[in-house]
Amino acid sequence: MPNIKASILSVKRDAKKRAKNAAEKSRVRTAMRKVLDAVDAGNGEEAKSLLRLACKTIDKAAANHVYHKNTAARKKSRLARKVNALK
């Protein structure tokens, strides 16, 4: 633990930010997993609706600077390709 006041505050702030980012990433991974499970099961309509929710979740994470915008776009694109391949 640091001795300098600013460093102590920085450690606390970073811990909060890390926890918040971890929760956000977990939400994104869960949403993506649901889409992929629907794709594996062959449920096209369910996969489409879950894709919309996953894209929304990914966009929120990118807006909160958890992911870079290009990373978010790449994740959405890969999911969309898999859902579209069902047709």
Rosetta constraint file for C-alpha pairs under 8 A:
AtomPair CA 1 CA 8 HARMONIC 7.15 0.50
AtomPair CA 2 CA 7 HARMONIC 6.01 0.50
AtomPair CA 2 CA 8 HARMONIC 5.76 0.50
AtomPair CA 3 CA 7 HARMONIC 7.27 0.50
AtomPair CA 3 CA 8 HARMONIC 6.87 0.50
AtomPair CA 4 CA 8 HARMONIC 6.26 0.50
AtomPair CA 5 CA 9 HARMONIC 6.36 0.50
AtomPair CA 6 CA 10 HARMONIC 6.07 0.50
AtomPair CA 7 CA 11 HARMONIC 6.17 0.50
AtomPair CA 8 CA 12 HARMONIC 6.46 0.50
AtomPair CA 9 CA 13 HARMONIC 6.09 0.50
AtomPair CA 10 CA 14 HARMONIC 5.96 0.50
AtomPair CA 11 CA 15 HARMONIC 6.18 0.50
AtomPair CA 12 CA 16 HARMONIC 6.46 0.50
AtomPair CA 13 CA 17 HARMONIC 6.23 0.50
AtomPair CA 14 CA 18 HARMONIC 5.95 0.50
AtomPair CA 15 CA 19 HARMONIC 6.21 0.50
AtomPair CA 16 CA 20 HARMONIC 6.21 0.50
AtomPair CA 17 CA 21 HARMONIC 6.06 0.50
AtomPair CA 18 CA 22 HARMONIC 6.03 0.50
AtomPair CA 19 CA 23 HARMONIC 6.26 0.50
AtomPair CA 20 CA 24 HARMONIC 6.29 0.50
AtomPair CA 21 CA 25 HARMONIC 6.10 0.50
AtomPair CA 21 CA 66 HARMONIC 5.92 0.50
AtomPair CA 22 CA 26 HARMONIC 6.08 0.50
AtomPair CA 23 CA 27 HARMONIC 6.32 0.50
AtomPair CA 24 CA 28 HARMONIC 6.40 0.50
AtomPair CA 24 CA 61 HARMONIC 6.37 0.50
AtomPair CA 24 CA 66 HARMONIC 7.36 0.50
AtomPair CA 25 CA 29 HARMONIC 6.17 0.50
AtomPair CA 25 CA 61 HARMONIC 7.47 0.50
AtomPair CA 25 CA 66 HARMONIC 7.44 0.50
AtomPair CA 26 CA 30 HARMONIC 6.11 0.50
AtomPair CA 27 CA 31 HARMONIC 6.20 0.50
AtomPair CA 27 CA 57 HARMONIC 7.34 0.50
AtomPair CA 28 CA 32 HARMONIC 6.15 0.50
AtomPair CA 28 CA 54 HARMONIC 6.84 0.50
AtomPair CA 28 CA 57 HARMONIC 5.96 0.50
AtomPair CA 28 CA 58 HARMONIC 5.91 0.50
AtomPair CA 28 CA 61 HARMONIC 7.68 0.50
AtomPair CA 29 CA 33 HARMONIC 6.01 0.50
AtomPair CA 30 CA 34 HARMONIC 6.26 0.50
AtomPair CA 31 CA 35 HARMONIC 6.52 0.50
AtomPair CA 31 CA 50 HARMONIC 7.40 0.50
AtomPair CA 31 CA 53 HARMONIC 7.23 0.50
AtomPair CA 31 CA 54 HARMONIC 4.99 0.50
AtomPair CA 31 CA 57 HARMONIC 7.40 0.50
AtomPair CA 32 CA 36 HARMONIC 6.26 0.50
AtomPair CA 32 CA 51 HARMONIC 7.80 0.50
AtomPair CA 32 CA 54 HARMONIC 5.98 0.50
AtomPair CA 32 CA 79 HARMONIC 7.43 0.50
AtomPair CA 33 CA 37 HARMONIC 6.01 0.50
AtomPair CA 34 CA 38 HARMONIC 6.24 0.50
AtomPair CA 34 CA 50 HARMONIC 6.99 0.50
AtomPair CA 35 CA 39 HARMONIC 6.23 0.50
AtomPair CA 35 CA 47 HARMONIC 5.33 0.50
AtomPair CA 35 CA 48 HARMONIC 7.98 0.50
AtomPair CA 35 CA 50 HARMONIC 5.53 0.50
AtomPair CA 35 CA 51 HARMONIC 5.93 0.50
AtomPair CA 35 CA 54 HARMONIC 7.52 0.50
AtomPair CA 35 CA 79 HARMONIC 7.49 0.50
AtomPair CA 36 CA 40 HARMONIC 6.11 0.50
AtomPair CA 36 CA 47 HARMONIC 7.69 0.50
AtomPair CA 36 CA 79 HARMONIC 7.59 0.50
AtomPair CA 36 CA 82 HARMONIC 7.87 0.50
AtomPair CA 37 CA 41 HARMONIC 6.17 0.50
AtomPair CA 38 CA 42 HARMONIC 6.17 0.50
AtomPair CA 38 CA 43 HARMONIC 5.34 0.50
AtomPair CA 38 CA 44 HARMONIC 7.37 0.50
AtomPair CA 38 CA 46 HARMONIC 6.47 0.50
AtomPair CA 38 CA 47 HARMONIC 5.16 0.50
AtomPair CA 39 CA 43 HARMONIC 5.99 0.50
AtomPair CA 39 CA 44 HARMONIC 6.78 0.50
AtomPair CA 39 CA 47 HARMONIC 5.95 0.50
AtomPair CA 39 CA 82 HARMONIC 7.11 0.50
AtomPair CA 39 CA 83 HARMONIC 6.26 0.50
AtomPair CA 39 CA 86 HARMONIC 7.15 0.50
AtomPair CA 42 CA 86 HARMONIC 6.96 0.50
AtomPair CA 43 CA 47 HARMONIC 5.95 0.50
AtomPair CA 44 CA 48 HARMONIC 6.20 0.50
AtomPair CA 44 CA 83 HARMONIC 7.03 0.50
AtomPair CA 44 CA 86 HARMONIC 6.40 0.50
AtomPair CA 44 CA 87 HARMONIC 7.55 0.50
AtomPair CA 45 CA 49 HARMONIC 6.44 0.50
AtomPair CA 46 CA 50 HARMONIC 6.10 0.50
AtomPair CA 47 CA 51 HARMONIC 5.87 0.50
AtomPair CA 47 CA 83 HARMONIC 6.37 0.50
AtomPair CA 48 CA 52 HARMONIC 6.46 0.50
AtomPair CA 48 CA 83 HARMONIC 6.73 0.50
AtomPair CA 49 CA 53 HARMONIC 6.66 0.50
AtomPair CA 50 CA 54 HARMONIC 6.06 0.50
AtomPair CA 51 CA 55 HARMONIC 6.02 0.50
AtomPair CA 51 CA 79 HARMONIC 7.17 0.50
AtomPair CA 51 CA 80 HARMONIC 7.15 0.50
AtomPair CA 51 CA 83 HARMONIC 7.79 0.50
AtomPair CA 52 CA 56 HARMONIC 6.28 0.50
AtomPair CA 53 CA 57 HARMONIC 6.22 0.50
AtomPair CA 54 CA 58 HARMONIC 6.09 0.50
AtomPair CA 54 CA 76 HARMONIC 7.86 0.50
AtomPair CA 55 CA 59 HARMONIC 6.01 0.50
AtomPair CA 55 CA 76 HARMONIC 5.96 0.50
AtomPair CA 56 CA 60 HARMONIC 6.22 0.50
AtomPair CA 57 CA 61 HARMONIC 6.32 0.50
AtomPair CA 58 CA 62 HARMONIC 6.23 0.50
AtomPair CA 58 CA 72 HARMONIC 5.96 0.50
AtomPair CA 58 CA 75 HARMONIC 7.91 0.50
AtomPair CA 58 CA 76 HARMONIC 7.45 0.50
AtomPair CA 59 CA 63 HARMONIC 6.08 0.50
AtomPair CA 59 CA 72 HARMONIC 6.72 0.50
AtomPair CA 60 CA 64 HARMONIC 6.25 0.50
AtomPair CA 61 CA 65 HARMONIC 6.38 0.50
AtomPair CA 61 CA 66 HARMONIC 5.24 0.50
AtomPair CA 61 CA 67 HARMONIC 6.10 0.50
AtomPair CA 62 CA 66 HARMONIC 5.59 0.50
AtomPair CA 62 CA 67 HARMONIC 4.72 0.50
AtomPair CA 62 CA 68 HARMONIC 5.93 0.50
AtomPair CA 62 CA 69 HARMONIC 5.66 0.50
AtomPair CA 62 CA 72 HARMONIC 6.22 0.50
AtomPair CA 67 CA 71 HARMONIC 6.15 0.50
AtomPair CA 67 CA 72 HARMONIC 6.20 0.50
AtomPair CA 68 CA 72 HARMONIC 6.35 0.50
AtomPair CA 69 CA 73 HARMONIC 6.17 0.50
AtomPair CA 70 CA 74 HARMONIC 6.06 0.50
AtomPair CA 71 CA 75 HARMONIC 6.23 0.50
AtomPair CA 72 CA 76 HARMONIC 6.24 0.50
AtomPair CA 73 CA 77 HARMONIC 6.00 0.50
AtomPair CA 74 CA 78 HARMONIC 6.17 0.50
AtomPair CA 75 CA 79 HARMONIC 6.32 0.50
AtomPair CA 76 CA 80 HARMONIC 6.07 0.50
AtomPair CA 77 CA 81 HARMONIC 6.13 0.50
AtomPair CA 78 CA 82 HARMONIC 6.44 0.50
AtomPair CA 79 CA 83 HARMONIC 6.31 0.50
AtomPair CA 80 CA 84 HARMONIC 5.97 0.50
AtomPair CA 81 CA 85 HARMONIC 6.06 0.50
AtomPair CA 82 CA 86 HARMONIC 6.95 0.50
AtomPair CA 83 CA 87 HARMONIC 7.91 0.50
